[in-house]
Every structure is written in structure tokens, then in C-alpha cells.
Amino acid sequence: MLIGIVSWVVVGLIIGFIASKLVDLKGDDPKLGIALGAAGAIAGGWLYSAISGNAVYVSNMRALIFAAIGAVTALLAWHLIRHNAAPIPYLNKRYH
């Protein structure tokens, strides 16, 4: 079980690293993207195991694919929240 979870984390770390190289981070720390990829991979792998009822083990390729999907989803969500949030108008006004 532990090795299966470690494999999810490794998949998430790899996807987070690749995404941090491909996406314009606009000042964000690349380590944050890598950590979010790992967290998303754990969430995706756990969700697959909970829905399918399969045990956590390394050779379950479907769980690894869901871990990868979870990592990408977490990174996309963070990117959308962080960089596309509408600015608060009263913070952008200049006061003389």
C-alpha cells in the first residue's frame, strides 16, 4: 500500500516539474507547482481507489492515470485561481 502511494507521489512530482517548466508561473515558486502536483496525484489516486474499490498497489495503471489526472487538475485549478482572478476594484484605485 505504501509503495502504491509513493508511486502516486512520484507521478505527481514529475507532472508538477514538467508543468512548472511549461507554464508561465508569473512569479510563483516552482516548488509550489511541484507540491500541488503531488497533492493532486494523491487525491486522484485515492479517489480512484475509493470509487473502484481496488486496493492500492504499484502495478495498478488505472490508479496511476487517475493520479496523473488529479495532478494536472490541481495545477490547472491553481493556475486559474491564481492568475485569472478578477482584481478587486477598490484596491487598484489611486488615492491622491
The first five atom37 places (N, CA, C, CB, O) and aatype in JSON, in Angstrom:
{
  "aatype": [12, 10, 9, 7, 9, 19, 15, 17, 19, 19, 19, 7, 10, 9, 9, 7, 13, 9, 0, 15, 11, 10, 19, 3, 10, 11, 7, 3, 3, 14, 11, 10, 7, 9, 0, 10, 7, 0, 0, 7, 0, 9, 0, 7, 7, 17, 10, 18, 15, 0, 9, 15, 7, 2, 0, 19, 18, 19, 15, 2, 12, 1, 0, 10, 9, 13, 0, 0, 9, 7, 0, 19, 16, 0, 10, 10, 0, 17, 8, 10, 9, 1, 8, 2, 0, 0, 14, 9, 14, 18, 10, 2, 11, 1, 18, 8],
  "atom_mask": [
    [1, 1, 1, 1, 1],
    [1, 1, 1, 1, 1],
    [1, 1, 1, 1, 1],
    [1, 1, 1, 0, 1],
    [1, 1, 1, 1, 1],
    [1, 1, 1, 1, 1],
    [1, 1, 1, 1, 1],
    [1, 1, 1, 1, 1],
    [1, 1, 1, 1, 1],
    [1, 1, 1, 1, 1],
    [1, 1, 1, 1, 1],
    [1, 1, 1, 0, 1],
    [1, 1, 1, 1, 1],
    [1, 1, 1, 1, 1],
    [1, 1, 1, 1, 1],
    [1, 1, 1, 0, 1],
    [1, 1, 1, 1, 1],
    [1, 1, 1, 1, 1],
    [1, 1, 1, 1, 1],
    [1, 1, 1, 1, 1],
    [1, 1, 1, 1, 1],
    [1, 1, 1, 1, 1],
    [1, 1, 1, 1, 1],
    [1, 1, 1, 1, 1],
    [1, 1, 1, 1, 1],
    [1, 1, 1, 1, 1],
    [1, 1, 1, 0, 1],
    [1, 1, 1, 1, 1],
    [1, 1, 1, 1, 1],
    [1, 1, 1, 1, 1],
    [1, 1, 1, 1, 1],
    [1, 1, 1, 1, 1],
    [1, 1, 1, 0, 1],
    [1, 1, 1, 1, 1],
    [1, 1, 1, 1, 1],
    [1, 1, 1, 1, 1],
    [1, 1, 1, 0, 1],
    [1, 1, 1, 1, 1],
    [1, 1, 1, 1, 1],
    [1, 1, 1, 0, 1],
    [1, 1, 1, 1, 1],
    [1, 1, 1, 1, 1],
    [1, 1, 1, 1, 1],
    [1, 1, 1, 0, 1],
    [1, 1, 1, 0, 1],
    [1, 1, 1, 1, 1],
    [1, 1, 1, 1, 1],
    [1, 1, 1, 1, 1],
    [1, 1, 1, 1, 1],
    [1, 1, 1, 1, 1],
    [1, 1, 1, 1, 1],
    [1, 1, 1, 1, 1],
    [1, 1, 1, 0, 1],
    [1, 1, 1, 1, 1],
    [1, 1, 1, 1, 1],
    [1, 1, 1, 1, 1],
    [1, 1, 1, 1, 1],
    [1, 1, 1, 1, 1],
    [1, 1, 1, 1, 1],
    [1, 1, 1, 1, 1],
    [1, 1, 1, 1, 1],
    [1, 1, 1, 1, 1],
    [1, 1, 1, 1, 1],
    [1, 1, 1, 1, 1],
    [1, 1, 1, 1, 1],
    [1, 1, 1, 1, 1],
    [1, 1, 1, 1, 1],
    [1, 1, 1, 1, 1],
    [1, 1, 1, 1, 1],
    [1, 1, 1, 0, 1],
    [1, 1, 1, 1, 1],
    [1, 1, 1, 1, 1],
    [1, 1, 1, 1, 1],
    [1, 1, 1, 1, 1],
    [1, 1, 1, 1, 1],
    [1, 1, 1, 1, 1],
    [1, 1, 1, 1, 1],
    [1, 1, 1, 1, 1],
    [1, 1, 1, 1, 1],
    [1, 1, 1, 1, 1],
    [1, 1, 1, 1, 1],
    [1, 1, 1, 1, 1],
    [1, 1, 1, 1, 1],
    [1, 1, 1, 1, 1],
    [1, 1, 1, 1, 1],
    [1, 1, 1, 1, 1],
    [1, 1, 1, 1, 1],
    [1, 1, 1, 1, 1],
    [1, 1, 1, 1, 1],
    [1, 1, 1, 1, 1],
    [1, 1, 1, 1, 1],
    [1, 1, 1, 1, 1],
    [1, 1, 1, 1, 1],
    [1, 1, 1, 1, 1],
    [1, 1, 1, 1, 1],
    [1, 1, 1, 1, 1]
  ],
  "atom_positions": [
    [[0.82, -1.19, 0.0], [0.0, 0.0, 0.0], [0.87, 1.26, 0.0], [-0.93, 0.0, 1.2], [0.6, 2.2, -0.75]],
    [[1.88, 1.27, 0.83], [2.74, 2.45, 0.92], [3.48, 2.7, -0.39], [3.75, 2.28, 2.07], [3.66, 3.85, -0.8]],
    [[3.91, 1.63, -1.04], [4.63, 1.79, -2.3], [3.69, 2.34, -3.38], [5.24, 0.45, -2.76], [4.12, 3.11, -4.24]],
    [[2.42, 1.96, -3.35], [1.45, 2.49, -4.3], [1.26, 3.99, -4.12], [0.0, 0.0, 0.0], [1.19, 4.73, -5.1]],
    [[1.17, 4.44, -2.88], [1.01, 5.86, -2.59], [2.28, 6.62, -2.99], [0.7, 6.09, -1.09], [2.2, 7.73, -3.52]],
    [[3.44, 6.01, -2.75], [4.7, 6.64, -3.16], [4.74, 6.77, -4.68], [5.92, 5.83, -2.65], [5.24, 7.77, -5.2]],
    [[4.22, 5.77, -5.39], [4.21, 5.87, -6.85], [3.29, 7.0, -7.31], [3.76, 4.54, -7.47], [3.6, 7.66, -8.3]],
    [[2.16, 7.24, -6.62], [1.29, 8.37, -6.94], [2.04, 9.68, -6.74], [0.02, 8.34, -6.08], [1.96, 10.58, -7.57]],
    [[2.78, 9.76, -5.63], [3.53, 10.98, -5.33], [4.59, 11.22, -6.4], [4.18, 10.89, -3.94], [4.79, 12.36, -6.85]],
    [[5.27, 10.17, -6.81], [6.31, 10.31, -7.84], [5.69, 10.79, -9.15], [7.04, 8.96, -8.06], [6.25, 11.67, -9.81]],
    [[4.54, 10.23, -9.52], [3.84, 10.68, -10.73], [3.49, 12.16, -10.59], [2.57, 9.84, -10.99], [3.68, 12.93, -11.53]],
    [[2.97, 12.56, -9.44], [2.62, 13.96, -9.21], [3.82, 14.88, -9.24], [0.0, 0.0, 0.0], [3.74, 15.99, -9.77]],
    [[4.94, 14.44, -8.68], [6.16, 15.25, -8.71], [6.66, 15.45, -10.13], [7.24, 14.6, -7.86], [7.09, 16.54, -10.5]],
    [[6.61, 14.39, -10.92], [7.06, 14.5, -12.31], [6.16, 15.44, -13.09], [7.09, 13.12, -12.98], [6.64, 16.3, -13.83]],
    [[4.85, 15.28, -12.93], [3.92, 16.16, -13.64], [4.06, 17.6, -13.16], [2.48, 15.67, -13.46], [4.01, 18.52, -13.96]],
    [[4.22, 17.79, -11.86], [4.42, 19.14, -11.34], [5.69, 19.78, -11.86], [0.0, 0.0, 0.0], [5.71, 20.98, -12.15]],
    [[6.75, 19.0, -11.99], [8.01, 19.53, -12.53], [7.85, 19.92, -13.99], [9.13, 18.49, -12.37], [8.28, 20.99, -14.4]],
    [[7.22, 19.05, -14.77], [7.02, 19.34, -16.19], [6.13, 20.57, -16.35], [6.41, 18.13, -16.92], [6.4, 21.43, -17.18]],
    [[5.08, 20.65, -15.57], [4.16, 21.79, -15.67], [4.85, 23.08, -15.26], [2.93, 21.56, -14.8], [4.57, 24.13, -15.85]],
    [[5.73, 23.03, -14.28], [6.42, 24.25, -13.86], [7.37, 24.75, -14.94], [7.18, 24.01, -12.56], [7.71, 25.93, -14.97]],
    [[7.82, 23.86, -15.81], [8.67, 24.25, -16.93], [7.87, 24.76, -18.12], [9.53, 23.09, -17.35], [8.35, 25.61, -18.87]],
    [[6.65, 24.26, -18.3], [5.85, 24.62, -19.47], [4.98, 25.86, -19.27], [4.98, 23.46, -19.83], [4.7, 26.58, -20.22]],
    [[4.56, 26.11, -18.03], [3.6, 27.18, -17.75], [4.33, 28.41, -17.25], [2.54, 26.72, -16.73], [5.29, 28.3, -16.48]],
    [[3.86, 29.57, -17.68], [4.4, 30.82, -17.16], [3.91, 30.99, -15.72], [3.99, 32.04, -18.05], [2.71, 31.17, -15.5]],
    [[4.79, 30.93, -14.76], [4.41, 30.95, -13.35], [4.11, 32.35, -12.83], [5.49, 30.33, -12.53], [3.5, 32.49, -11.77]],
    [[4.53, 33.35, -13.53], [4.27, 34.75, -13.17], [4.64, 35.05, -11.72], [2.8, 35.09, -13.39], [3.86, 35.64, -10.97]],
    [[5.82, 34.64, -11.34], [6.32, 34.96, -10.01], [6.11, 33.89, -8.96], [0.0, 0.0, 0.0], [6.63, 34.01, -7.85]],
    [[5.35, 32.84, -9.27], [5.15, 31.76, -8.3], [6.41, 30.91, -8.2], [3.94, 30.89, -8.69], [7.17, 30.79, -9.16]],
    [[6.6, 30.33, -7.05], [7.72, 29.44, -6.82], [7.48, 28.11, -7.54], [7.94, 29.22, -5.31], [6.4, 27.54, -7.38]],
    [[8.42, 27.59, -8.3], [8.21, 26.3, -8.98], [7.98, 25.15, -8.0], [9.41, 25.97, -9.85], [7.33, 24.16, -8.34]],
    [[8.5, 25.29, -6.79], [8.29, 24.23, -5.8], [6.81, 24.1, -5.43], [9.11, 24.52, -4.54], [6.34, 23.01, -5.1]],
    [[6.09, 25.21, -5.49], [4.66, 25.18, -5.2], [3.93, 24.33, -6.24], [4.08, 26.6, -5.16], [3.05, 23.54, -5.88]],
    [[4.28, 24.48, -7.5], [3.67, 23.68, -8.56], [3.97, 22.21, -8.4], [0.0, 0.0, 0.0], [3.11, 21.36, -8.64]],
    [[5.18, 21.91, -8.01], [5.56, 20.5, -7.82], [4.8, 19.91, -6.63], [7.09, 20.38, -7.59], [4.33, 18.77, -6.7]],
    [[4.69, 20.67, -5.55], [3.94, 20.19, -4.38], [2.46, 20.03, -4.69], [4.13, 21.15, -3.2], [1.84, 19.07, -4.26]],
    [[1.89, 20.96, -5.44], [0.48, 20.84, -5.83], [0.26, 19.64, -6.73], [0.01, 22.11, -6.54], [-0.77, 18.98, -6.64]],
    [[1.22, 19.35, -7.6], [1.12, 18.15, -8.43], [1.11, 16.88, -7.59], [0.0, 0.0, 0.0], [0.33, 15.96, -7.87]],
    [[1.95, 16.83, -6.59], [1.99, 15.65, -5.71], [0.69, 15.52, -4.92], [3.18, 15.74, -4.75], [0.15, 14.42, -4.78]],
    [[0.18, 16.63, -4.4], [-1.07, 16.59, -3.63], [-2.24, 16.19, -4.52], [-1.35, 17.97, -2.98], [-3.09, 15.4, -4.11]],
    [[-2.29, 16.72, -5.73], [-3.34, 16.35, -6.65], [-3.27, 14.89, -7.05], [0.0, 0.0, 0.0], [-4.3, 14.24, -7.23]],
    [[-2.06, 14.38, -7.19], [-1.89, 12.96, -7.54], [-2.38, 12.06, -6.41], [-0.42, 12.66, -7.85], [-3.0, 11.03, -6.67]],
    [[-2.11, 12.43, -5.18], [-2.6, 11.63, -4.05], [-4.12, 11.66, -4.02], [-2.02, 12.16, -2.71], [-4.76, 10.63, -3.8]],
    [[-4.7, 12.84, -4.24], [-6.16, 12.95, -4.24], [-6.77, 12.15, -5.39], [-6.58, 14.43, -4.35], [-7.77, 11.45, -5.19]],
    [[-6.18, 12.22, -6.58], [-6.7, 11.47, -7.72], [-6.58, 9.97, -7.54], [0.0, 0.0, 0.0], [-7.51, 9.23, -7.85]],
    [[-5.44, 9.51, -7.05], [-5.26, 8.08, -6.8], [-6.18, 7.56, -5.71], [0.0, 0.0, 0.0], [-6.73, 6.46, -5.83]],
    [[-6.35, 8.35, -4.66], [-7.25, 7.95, -3.58], [-8.69, 7.89, -4.08], [-7.13, 8.92, -2.4], [-9.44, 6.97, -3.75]],
    [[-9.08, 8.89, -4.88], [-10.44, 8.92, -5.41], [-10.71, 7.7, -6.28], [-10.67, 10.21, -6.22], [-11.77, 7.09, -6.2]],
    [[-9.75, 7.33, -7.12], [-9.91, 6.14, -7.95], [-10.05, 4.89, -7.08], [-8.72, 5.97, -8.91], [-10.92, 4.06, -7.33]],
    [[-9.22, 4.77, -6.07], [-9.29, 3.58, -5.2], [-10.61, 3.53, -4.44], [-8.11, 3.57, -4.22], [-11.17, 2.46, -4.22]],
    [[-11.1, 4.7, -4.02], [-12.36, 4.74, -3.28], [-13.54, 4.38, -4.18], [-12.58, 6.12, -2.65], [-14.45, 3.67, -3.76]],
    [[-13.53, 4.87, -5.42], [-14.64, 4.6, -6.33], [-14.6, 3.16, -6.84], [-14.61, 5.57, -7.5], [-15.63, 2.49, -6.89]],
    [[-13.43, 2.69, -7.23], [-13.33, 1.37, -7.84], [-13.33, 0.25, -6.81], [-12.08, 1.28, -8.67], [-13.69, -0.89, -7.12]],
    [[-12.93, 0.56, -5.59], [-12.85, -0.48, -4.56], [-11.59, -1.31, -4.64], [0.0, 0.0, 0.0], [-11.44, -2.28, -3.9]],
    [[-10.68, -0.95, -5.54], [-9.41, -1.67, -5.66], [-8.45, -1.25, -4.58], [-8.79, -1.44, -7.04], [-8.47, -0.11, -4.11]],
    [[-7.62, -2.19, -4.18], [-6.59, -1.88, -3.2], [-5.5, -1.04, -3.85], [-5.99, -3.16, -2.59], [-5.37, -1.01, -5.07]],
    [[-4.74, -0.36, -3.02], [-3.64, 0.48, -3.5], [-2.41, -0.4, -3.7], [-3.33, 1.65, -2.51], [-1.89, -0.97, -2.75]],
    [[-1.96, -0.51, -4.94], [-0.72, -1.22, -5.23], [-0.08, -0.62, -6.47], [-0.99, -2.74, -5.43], [-0.72, 0.08, -7.25]],
    [[1.2, -0.9, -6.64], [2.02, -0.22, -7.64], [1.59, -0.54, -9.07], [3.46, -0.59, -7.45], [1.57, 0.36, -9.91]],
    [[1.25, -1.77, -9.38], [1.02, -2.17, -10.76], [-0.37, -1.79, -11.28], [1.21, -3.64, -10.89], [-0.74, -2.21, -12.38]],
    [[-1.13, -1.01, -10.52], [-2.45, -0.57, -10.96], [-2.3, 0.67, -11.84], [-3.37, -0.3, -9.75], [-2.25, 1.8, -11.33]],
    [[-2.24, 0.45, -13.15], [-2.01, 1.56, -14.08], [-3.17, 2.55, -14.11], [-1.76, 1.03, -15.47], [-2.95, 3.74, -14.34]],
    [[-4.37, 2.08, -13.9], [-5.51, 2.99, -13.89], [-5.4, 3.98, -12.73], [-6.83, 2.21, -13.8], [-5.71, 5.16, -12.88]],
    [[-4.97, 3.5, -11.59], [-4.79, 4.4, -10.44], [-3.7, 5.42, -10.73], [-4.44, 3.6, -9.17], [-3.82, 6.59, -10.34]],
    [[-2.63, 5.0, -11.41], [-1.58, 5.95, -11.78], [-2.07, 6.98, -12.78], [-0.37, 5.2, -12.35], [-1.68, 8.15, -12.73]],
    [[-2.93, 6.56, -13.7], [-3.5, 7.51, -14.66], [-4.4, 8.5, -13.94], [-4.29, 6.76, -15.76], [-4.36, 9.7, -14.23]],
    [[-5.21, 8.02, -13.0], [-6.05, 8.93, -12.22], [-5.2, 9.85, -11.34], [-7.04, 8.14, -11.36], [-5.57, 11.0, -11.12]],
    [[-4.08, 9.35, -10.86], [-3.17, 10.21, -10.09], [-2.63, 11.31, -10.98], [-2.01, 9.38, -9.48], [-2.52, 12.46, -10.55]],
    [[-2.29, 10.98, -12.21], [-1.8, 11.99, -13.15], [-2.89, 13.01, -13.48], [-1.3, 11.32, -14.45], [-2.62, 14.2, -13.55]],
    [[-4.11, 12.53, -13.67], [-5.23, 13.43, -13.93], [-5.47, 14.35, -12.73], [-6.5, 12.64, -14.26], [-5.74, 15.53, -12.9]],
    [[-5.36, 13.8, -11.54], [-5.52, 14.61, -10.33], [-4.44, 15.67, -10.21], [0.0, 0.0, 0.0], [-4.72, 16.8, -9.79]],
    [[-3.23, 15.32, -10.57], [-2.13, 16.29, -10.51], [-2.35, 17.42, -11.5], [-0.78, 15.6, -10.79], [-2.16, 18.59, -11.17]],
    [[-2.74, 17.07, -12.72], [-2.98, 18.1, -13.73], [-4.16, 18.98, -13.33], [-3.25, 17.44, -15.11], [-4.11, 20.19, -13.51]],
    [[-5.2, 18.38, -12.78], [-6.37, 19.13, -12.33], [-6.0, 20.12, -11.23], [-7.46, 18.19, -11.85], [-6.44, 21.27, -11.25]],
    [[-5.2, 19.67, -10.27], [-4.79, 20.56, -9.18], [-3.96, 21.73, -9.71], [-4.0, 19.79, -8.13], [-4.14, 22.87, -9.28]],
    [[-3.07, 21.45, -10.63], [-2.23, 22.51, -11.2], [-3.05, 23.49, -12.04], [-1.12, 21.9, -12.05], [-2.83, 24.7, -11.98]],
    [[-3.99, 22.97, -12.83], [-4.83, 23.86, -13.62], [-5.73, 24.72, -12.73], [-5.69, 23.04, -14.6], [-5.91, 25.91, -12.97]],
    [[-6.28, 24.1, -11.69], [-7.12, 24.87, -10.78], [-6.33, 25.98, -10.1], [-7.74, 23.94, -9.72], [-6.82, 27.1, -9.98]],
    [[-5.13, 25.67, -9.65], [-4.31, 26.7, -9.01], [-3.97, 27.81, -9.99], [-3.02, 26.08, -8.45], [-4.02, 28.99, -9.65]],
    [[-3.63, 27.44, -11.21], [-3.28, 28.43, -12.21], [-4.48, 29.33, -12.52], [-2.77, 27.75, -13.49], [-4.33, 30.55, -12.64]],
    [[-5.65, 28.75, -12.64], [-6.85, 29.54, -12.91], [-7.21, 30.45, -11.75], [-8.02, 28.63, -13.23], [-7.55, 31.62, -11.95]],
    [[-7.13, 29.93, -10.54], [-7.46, 30.74, -9.36], [-6.44, 31.85, -9.17], [-7.53, 29.86, -8.1], [-6.8, 32.99, -8.89]],
    [[-5.2, 31.53, -9.31], [-4.13, 32.48, -9.0], [-3.99, 33.58, -10.05], [-2.82, 31.76, -8.87], [-3.78, 34.74, -9.7]],
    [[-4.11, 33.22, -11.31], [-3.77, 34.17, -12.37], [-4.96, 34.76, -13.11], [-2.89, 33.51, -13.34], [-4.8, 35.75, -13.83]],
    [[-6.13, 34.2, -12.95], [-7.28, 34.72, -13.66], [-8.33, 35.3, -12.72], [-7.89, 33.65, -14.5], [-9.45, 35.58, -13.15]],
    [[-7.99, 35.46, -11.48], [-8.95, 36.02, -10.54], [-9.18, 37.49, -10.88], [-8.45, 35.87, -9.08], [-8.25, 38.23, -11.23]],
    [[-10.42, 37.89, -10.77], [-10.75, 39.29, -11.07], [-10.14, 40.18, -9.99], [-12.3, 39.51, -11.14], [-10.24, 39.88, -8.8]],
    [[-9.51, 41.26, -10.39], [-8.93, 42.16, -9.4], [-10.01, 42.88, -8.61], [-8.0, 43.17, -10.08], [-11.1, 43.14, -9.12]],
    [[-9.71, 43.19, -7.4], [-10.65, 43.93, -6.55], [-10.53, 45.41, -6.92], [-10.37, 43.7, -5.02], [-9.45, 45.99, -6.77]],
    [[-11.62, 46.02, -7.38], [-11.51, 47.37, -7.93], [-11.0, 48.41, -6.93], [-12.85, 47.81, -8.43], [-10.19, 49.26, -7.3]],
    [[-11.44, 48.35, -5.69], [-11.04, 49.4, -4.76], [-9.59, 49.3, -4.36], [-11.9, 49.35, -3.54], [-9.06, 50.26, -3.8]],
    [[-8.92, 48.19, -4.62], [-7.5, 48.1, -4.33], [-6.65, 48.69, -5.44], [-7.11, 46.65, -4.09], [-5.47, 48.99, -5.24]],
    [[-7.24, 48.87, -6.62], [-6.49, 49.37, -7.76], [-6.61, 50.87, -7.94], [-6.95, 48.69, -9.0], [-5.93, 51.44, -8.8]],
    [[-7.45, 51.52, -7.17], [-7.6, 52.97, -7.3], [-6.41, 53.68, -6.7], [-8.89, 53.44, -6.64], [-5.83, 53.25, -5.7]],
    [[-6.07, 54.76, -7.32], [-5.01, 55.61, -6.78], [-5.65, 56.69, -5.94], [-4.15, 56.23, -7.91], [-6.59, 57.37, -6.37]],
    [[-5.14, 56.84, -4.76], [-5.65, 57.89, -3.9], [-4.64, 59.03, -3.87], [-5.92, 57.35, -2.48], [-3.46, 58.82, -3.63]],
    [[-5.13, 60.23, -4.1], [-4.26, 61.41, -4.13], [-4.35, 62.19, -2.85], [-4.6, 62.3, -5.3], [-3.68, 63.21, -2.7]]
  ]
}
